Amino acid sequence: MKWLYRGDQVNLRLPPFHCNLNPIELVWAQLKDYVARHNKTFKLADVRQLVGEGLLEVTADRWQGAIRQEQKM
């Protein structure tokens, strides 16, 4: 991790793709899990459909849960 100081502000550079520090990584993992559990044909068109369905599962509550999880770290 890298700290950047600017006046009275501190910017913390997080390691990319670190699931415990970036809530988007937790949501992305949920989406990948949805596709993996529902993928029966392994055809690209079906995977695209599943991604769309999985995105509908990413609710505000799931985002808030991912953010709360990150804040515990």
TORKOLKOL-253736 format. One record per residue: x, y, z of N, C-alpha, C, CB in turn. Coordinates in pm, 1 decimal, always signed. Each point is the difference from the previous one (the first is absolute). Glycine has a CB too. Example, Ala and Ser with C-alpha at 12.3 -4.5 7.8 and 13.67 -1.06 7.14 Angstrom:
2
+----------+----------+----------+----------+----------+----------+----------+----------+----------+----------+----------+----------+
:     n.c1 :     n.c2 :     n.c3 :    ca.c1 :    ca.c2 :    ca.c3 :     c.c1 :     c.c2 :     c.c3 :    cb.c1 :    cb.c2 :    cb.c3 :
+----------+----------+----------+----------+----------+----------+----------+----------+----------+----------+----------+----------+
:  +1319.0 :   -569.0 :   +780.0 :    -89.0 :   +119.0 :     +0.0 :    +90.0 :   +120.0 :     +0.0 :   -189.2 :   -117.3 :   +124.6 :
:   +154.2 :   +222.3 :   -196.6 :    +82.0 :   +119.0 :     +6.0 :    -77.0 :   +109.0 :    +73.0 :   +118.4 :    -62.8 :   -214.5 :
+----------+----------+----------+----------+----------+----------+----------+----------+----------+----------+----------+----------+
END
This chain:
73
+----------+----------+----------+----------+----------+----------+----------+----------+----------+----------+----------+----------+
:     n.c1 :     n.c2 :     n.c3 :    ca.c1 :    ca.c2 :    ca.c3 :     c.c1 :     c.c2 :     c.c3 :    cb.c1 :    cb.c2 :    cb.c3 :
+----------+----------+----------+----------+----------+----------+----------+----------+----------+----------+----------+----------+
:    +83.7 :   -117.3 :     +0.0 :    -83.7 :   +117.3 :     +0.0 :    +88.0 :   +123.3 :     +0.0 :   -183.1 :   -123.3 :   +120.3 :
:   +132.4 :   +225.9 :   -180.1 :    +78.3 :   +121.4 :    -13.5 :    -83.2 :   +119.1 :    +48.5 :   +129.1 :    -99.0 :   -195.7 :
:    -71.4 :   +177.6 :   +283.0 :    -67.2 :   +118.0 :    +52.8 :    +44.1 :   +122.9 :    -79.2 :    -14.0 :   -104.8 :   +230.4 :
:    -79.1 :   +188.1 :   -264.2 :    +28.8 :   +127.1 :    -65.3 :    -57.2 :   +112.2 :    +85.2 :     -1.5 :   -108.0 :   -229.6 :
:    +83.4 :   +204.3 :   +263.5 :    -44.6 :   +112.7 :    +81.6 :    -12.2 :   +124.0 :    -87.1 :   +109.7 :    -98.6 :   +204.7 :
:   -223.2 :   +166.7 :   -188.4 :    -21.9 :   +127.5 :    -68.3 :    -65.2 :    +94.6 :    +99.4 :    -23.4 :   -111.9 :   -228.4 :
:    +99.6 :   +201.8 :   +278.8 :    -55.8 :    +93.1 :    +97.4 :    -55.9 :    -73.0 :   +119.9 :    -52.0 :   +158.2 :   -183.5 :
:    -76.4 :   -138.3 :   +208.9 :    -63.4 :    -65.8 :   +113.9 :    -73.1 :   -128.4 :    -39.3 :    -23.8 :   +223.6 :   +105.8 :
:    +45.4 :   -271.8 :   -228.4 :    -64.2 :   -122.3 :    -47.3 :   +101.5 :   -113.0 :    -12.2 :   -170.4 :   +137.2 :   -122.8 :
:   +123.4 :   -257.7 :   +149.5 :    +82.3 :   -119.1 :    -16.3 :    -70.8 :    -90.9 :    -99.3 :    +95.6 :    +18.1 :   +236.6 :
:    -26.0 :    -53.3 :   -342.3 :    -53.4 :    -93.4 :    -98.5 :    +72.2 :   -132.9 :    +15.7 :    -56.6 :   +188.2 :   -160.8 :
:    -19.5 :   -292.7 :   +177.5 :    +55.5 :   -133.5 :    +15.5 :    -19.2 :    -74.6 :   -130.8 :    -47.4 :     -1.6 :   +249.3 :
:   +156.4 :    -38.8 :   -311.8 :     -6.1 :    -78.0 :   -123.6 :    -13.0 :   -146.8 :    +37.4 :   +139.3 :   +171.1 :   -127.1 :
:   -247.8 :   -233.1 :    +85.5 :    -25.1 :   -139.5 :    +34.0 :    +56.9 :    -91.5 :   -106.9 :   -206.8 :    +66.1 :   +124.4 :
:   +247.3 :   -185.5 :    -84.3 :    +46.6 :    -95.4 :   -100.4 :   -116.0 :    -38.1 :    -91.3 :   +176.6 :    -88.2 :   +158.4 :
:   -156.4 :    +87.1 :   -288.5 :   -109.5 :    -34.5 :    -91.0 :    -43.5 :   -144.8 :    +20.2 :    +85.6 :   +167.5 :   -166.4 :
:   -212.4 :   -190.0 :   +148.1 :    -59.6 :   -133.7 :     +5.0 :     +6.3 :    -64.4 :   +137.8 :    +61.9 :    -24.9 :   -236.7 :
:    -37.3 :   +101.2 :   +340.8 :     +6.9 :    -55.6 :   +135.3 :   -142.4 :     -4.6 :    +55.4 :   +237.5 :    +90.1 :    +37.8 :
:   -294.3 :   -210.9 :    -27.7 :   -141.6 :    -14.3 :    +33.2 :    -37.0 :    +54.2 :   +137.2 :     -1.5 :   -197.7 :   -144.8 :
:    +93.1 :   +197.4 :   +238.4 :    -33.1 :    +48.3 :   +133.9 :     +5.5 :   +151.2 :    +11.9 :    +87.5 :   -212.0 :    +88.5 :
:    -34.8 :   +279.9 :   -186.9 :    +12.1 :   +145.0 :     +8.2 :    -81.5 :    +73.5 :   -105.4 :   +225.0 :    -34.5 :    +92.9 :
:   -277.5 :    -35.1 :   -190.9 :    -77.5 :    +62.5 :   -107.6 :   -136.4 :    -67.7 :     -9.7 :   +212.1 :    +58.6 :   -126.4 :
:   -319.1 :     +8.4 :   +168.1 :   -132.4 :    -61.6 :     -1.7 :    -41.0 :    -52.2 :   -138.0 :    -61.2 :   +151.5 :   +186.1 :
:   +106.9 :    -89.2 :   -293.2 :    -36.6 :    -45.8 :   -133.8 :    +47.3 :   -143.2 :    -22.6 :    +12.2 :   +236.4 :    -84.3 :
:    +98.4 :   -274.5 :   +146.1 :    +51.1 :   -135.9 :    -17.2 :    -93.8 :   -102.2 :    +65.0 :   +235.2 :    +90.2 :     -5.2 :
:   -296.4 :    -54.8 :   +117.6 :    -95.7 :    -89.4 :    +63.8 :   -125.6 :    -15.5 :    -85.6 :    +88.7 :    +67.5 :   +224.9 :
:   -135.0 :    +43.5 :   -282.1 :   -118.3 :     -4.8 :    -86.6 :    +32.2 :    -79.0 :   -126.8 :    -80.6 :   +222.7 :    +90.8 :
:   +197.4 :   -201.6 :   -146.6 :    +42.3 :    -74.2 :   -119.4 :     +4.2 :   -150.2 :    +29.9 :   +135.0 :   +199.6 :    -78.7 :
:    -87.1 :   -235.9 :   +196.0 :     +4.5 :   -141.0 :    +39.5 :   -140.6 :    -57.8 :    +10.0 :   +214.1 :    +41.6 :   +124.0 :
:   -308.5 :    +37.2 :    -73.0 :   -139.0 :    -45.7 :     +8.0 :    -57.5 :    -24.9 :   -139.3 :    -28.5 :   +127.7 :   +214.3 :
:    +59.4 :    -38.1 :   -308.1 :    -49.1 :    -15.0 :   -137.0 :    +60.2 :   -124.3 :    -64.9 :    -27.2 :   +249.6 :    -18.6 :
:   +157.4 :   -269.4 :    +35.5 :    +65.2 :   -118.0 :    -57.1 :    -56.8 :   -128.1 :    +60.8 :   +209.1 :   +134.6 :    -38.4 :
:   -237.6 :   -131.4 :   +167.1 :    -58.0 :   -116.7 :    +65.6 :   -138.8 :    -30.6 :    -55.7 :   +131.4 :    +52.9 :   +207.2 :
:   -211.0 :    +50.5 :   -231.0 :   -133.0 :    -19.4 :    -57.3 :    +10.3 :    -68.3 :   -136.5 :    -84.2 :   +203.4 :   +123.6 :
:   +172.4 :   -152.3 :   -207.8 :    +16.5 :    -57.8 :   -134.3 :    +48.6 :   -144.2 :    +11.2 :    +51.0 :   +228.4 :    -96.0 :
:    +43.9 :   -254.2 :   +182.8 :    +54.1 :   -135.7 :    +13.5 :   -107.3 :    -98.3 :    +47.7 :   +226.0 :    +98.0 :    +50.1 :
:   -310.0 :    -55.8 :    +42.8 :   -103.5 :    -89.7 :    +52.0 :   -110.0 :    -28.7 :   -101.8 :    +48.9 :    +88.0 :   +226.4 :
:    -77.4 :     +7.4 :   -313.9 :   -112.0 :    -15.4 :    -93.2 :    +41.0 :    -39.5 :   -141.8 :   -118.1 :   +167.0 :   +136.0 :
:   +246.5 :   -167.6 :   -164.5 :    +45.7 :    -30.8 :   -135.4 :     -4.8 :   -150.6 :    -24.6 :   +147.7 :   +204.2 :     +1.9 :
:   -234.3 :   -244.4 :    -91.5 :    -15.4 :   -143.2 :    -31.2 :    +50.2 :    -34.7 :   -140.2 :   -196.8 :     -6.3 :   +153.3 :
:   +201.2 :   +105.2 :   -243.4 :    +33.2 :    -28.6 :   -140.6 :   +141.0 :    +43.8 :    -38.0 :   -240.4 :    +24.4 :    -53.2 :
:   +297.1 :    +71.6 :   +124.6 :   +133.1 :    +54.6 :    -28.2 :     +6.6 :    +66.5 :   -138.4 :    +98.4 :   -177.7 :   +147.7 :
:   -211.8 :   +225.2 :   -195.5 :     -4.2 :    +74.4 :   -125.9 :     +4.6 :   +148.4 :    +31.2 :   -132.0 :   -183.7 :   -113.9 :
:   +203.4 :   +260.0 :    +30.6 :    +19.5 :   +141.2 :    +24.9 :   -132.9 :    +75.3 :    +11.1 :   +217.8 :    -15.2 :   -120.8 :
:   -311.7 :    -14.7 :    +34.5 :   -129.5 :    +67.9 :     +4.5 :    -69.9 :    -24.6 :   +133.7 :    -19.4 :    -22.5 :   -249.7 :
:    +30.0 :    -99.6 :   +300.5 :    -62.2 :    -31.6 :   +127.7 :    +72.7 :    +69.1 :   +115.4 :    -74.6 :   -220.3 :    -93.5 :
:   +205.9 :   +228.9 :    +85.0 :    +77.1 :    +68.9 :   +103.6 :    -36.6 :   +148.1 :     +1.3 :   +189.0 :   -166.4 :    -24.4 :
:   -204.3 :   +225.9 :    -92.3 :    -42.4 :   +141.5 :     -6.5 :   -135.2 :    +18.9 :    +67.6 :   +127.9 :    +29.5 :   -214.6 :
:   -219.4 :   -120.8 :   +188.8 :   -131.4 :     +5.4 :    +62.9 :    +12.2 :    -10.9 :   +151.4 :   -102.1 :   -100.7 :   -205.5 :
:   +185.1 :    +10.0 :   +251.1 :    +19.0 :    -18.8 :   +144.0 :    +64.0 :   +121.8 :    +65.2 :    +21.4 :   -244.9 :    -39.0 :
:    +69.3 :   +310.5 :    -31.1 :    +60.4 :   +121.9 :    +54.4 :   -108.1 :   +105.7 :    +21.2 :   +219.4 :    -52.0 :   -115.8 :
:   -306.9 :    +66.7 :    +17.5 :   -110.0 :    +95.8 :    +14.6 :    -89.1 :    -33.9 :   +118.3 :     +5.8 :    +38.5 :   -245.5 :
:    -38.8 :   -166.4 :   +259.8 :    -81.7 :    -43.9 :   +113.1 :    +74.4 :    +21.3 :   +132.0 :   -113.2 :   -169.6 :   -147.9 :
:   +241.5 :   +137.2 :   +147.7 :    +79.8 :    +16.7 :   +121.5 :    +11.1 :   +145.1 :    +42.8 :   +126.7 :   -202.0 :    -63.3 :
:   -119.1 :   +292.2 :    -32.8 :     +7.0 :   +142.1 :    +33.3 :   -127.1 :    +47.2 :    +69.6 :   +151.3 :    +35.6 :   -195.4 :
:   -262.9 :    -96.3 :   +160.8 :   -124.8 :    +35.1 :    +67.3 :     +1.1 :    -43.6 :   +146.8 :   -119.8 :    -20.2 :   -219.4 :
:   +204.6 :    -76.4 :   +251.6 :    +14.8 :    -47.0 :   +138.1 :    +85.9 :    +94.8 :    +84.0 :    -24.7 :   -234.6 :    -82.8 :
:    +97.1 :   +324.7 :    +17.1 :    +87.0 :    +94.3 :    +71.2 :    -86.2 :   +118.8 :    +42.3 :   +208.3 :    -72.3 :   -132.1 :
:   -265.8 :    +59.6 :   +248.9 :    -90.6 :   +102.2 :    +52.0 :    +76.6 :   +101.2 :    +85.2 :   -189.7 :   -166.1 :     -2.8 :
:   +120.5 :   +270.5 :    +41.3 :    +60.1 :   +100.2 :    +89.0 :    +40.8 :    -64.3 :   +132.1 :   -139.1 :   +181.1 :   -106.8 :
:    +59.5 :   -276.5 :   +153.8 :    +34.5 :    -68.7 :   +125.1 :   +131.1 :    -77.5 :    -13.2 :   -244.1 :    -17.9 :    +54.3 :
:   +264.6 :    -46.6 :   -169.0 :   +126.1 :    -73.8 :    -20.0 :   +118.7 :    +95.7 :     -5.6 :   -124.7 :   -179.6 :   -124.1 :
:   +105.9 :   +294.4 :    +58.2 :   +106.9 :   +100.3 :     -4.2 :    +33.2 :    +47.0 :   +141.3 :    -74.0 :    +73.3 :   -230.1 :
:    -30.1 :    -43.5 :   +306.2 :    +23.0 :    +47.7 :   +136.4 :    +70.0 :   -106.9 :    +83.8 :   -203.1 :   +147.4 :    -17.9 :
:   +166.0 :   -273.4 :     -3.0 :    +66.9 :   -108.6 :    +70.9 :   +147.4 :     -9.3 :    -36.4 :   -215.8 :   -122.4 :     +6.7 :
:   +246.7 :   +139.8 :   -134.5 :   +139.9 :     -3.4 :    -44.3 :    +78.2 :   +115.7 :    +60.2 :    -69.8 :   -110.9 :   -213.8 :
:     +7.9 :   +226.4 :   +220.4 :    +66.3 :   +117.4 :    +58.4 :    +21.2 :    -20.2 :   +149.7 :   -104.3 :   +148.4 :   -175.1 :
:     +2.0 :   -202.6 :   +243.5 :    +16.5 :    -26.6 :   +144.3 :   +111.9 :   -100.7 :    +23.8 :   -244.1 :    +48.3 :    +37.7 :
:   +250.7 :   -149.7 :   -121.4 :   +106.0 :   -100.4 :    +13.3 :   +136.9 :    +64.2 :    -15.2 :   -154.6 :   -176.1 :    -88.7 :
:   +166.7 :   +265.9 :     -7.8 :   +127.0 :    +69.6 :    -24.6 :    +35.4 :    +89.1 :   +117.6 :    -42.8 :     -5.7 :   -246.7 :
:    -56.9 :    +69.4 :   +305.3 :    +26.2 :    +91.9 :   +110.6 :    +46.3 :    -72.8 :   +126.0 :   -170.7 :   +153.7 :    -95.4 :
:   +138.0 :   -281.5 :   +107.7 :    +45.2 :    -78.3 :   +115.4 :   +149.4 :    -27.2 :     -5.3 :   -225.1 :   -104.4 :    +12.6 :
:   +283.8 :   +110.3 :   -131.8 :   +142.3 :    -32.3 :    -15.8 :    +88.1 :   +107.5 :    +55.7 :    -54.3 :   -129.6 :   -200.5 :
+----------+----------+----------+----------+----------+----------+----------+----------+----------+----------+----------+----------+
END
